[in-house]
Amino acid sequence: IPFQNLYDTLFDIVVIADPQLKVGTSHGSVNGTLLRDHMTVLDVSDPPKAHPLIEEAKMRGCTIIDSSRLFHDRLAAQYRAIVGKDLPEEALEAAVAT
């Protein structure tokens, strides 16, 4: 959705992909009022860190998809593809926590 059409478009799924996206009411920012309780929100902007818009989504009752779980699964799959065996769960948890 072009930014200028953001508030005029109906949608149910929000994917936050830009870590530089600002939350607020100033020009070029996304206002949290855009989010509605029927929406599903996924943050892939800088996993496993949560974007500030995720907090707005939680406060507004949106369904949140846990990006740290996606990060965990992607890291495990990459390790398995390169090394040929599974990364120990402790190492995965440490990587996600860091």
C-alpha positions, 0 to 999 in steps of 0.5 A, spaced: 500 500 500 503 506 498 504 510 504 499 516 502 493 511 501 495 507 508 489 510 512 484 509 506 485 502 505 481 496 508 486 490 510 486 485 516 494 483 516 499 488 517 506 486 516 512 491 519 518 490 515 521 496 516 525 497 522 526 505 521 518 506 521 516 511 526 510 510 530 506 517 532 502 522 529 508 526 525 508 526 518 511 520 515 509 516 521 504 511 522 499 512 527 497 506 532 490 508 531 490 505 524 490 498 528 484 494 529 482 489 534 480 484 528 487 485 525 493 480 525 500 483 526 507 480 524 513 484 525 519 482 521 523 488 521 528 486 525 527 479 529 527 477 534 527 485 537 520 487 537 518 494 533 514 499 537 508 498 533 507 491 536 506 494 543 500 499 540 498 492 536 498 489 543 494 494 546 489 495 541 487 487 541 490 485 535 493 478 534 500 478 534 505 473 530 511 471 535 517 474 530 522 471 535 519 464 533 520 465 526 527 467 527 528 461 531 526 457 526 529 460 520 536 460 524 535 452 525 533 451 518 539 455 516 544 451 520 541 445 518 542 446 511 549 448 512 552 443 517 547 438 516 545 437 523 540 440 528 543 446 532 542 444 539 536 447 542 540 451 548 544 455 542 538 457 539 535 459 545 541 463 546 541 466 539 534 468 540 535 471 547 541 475 545 
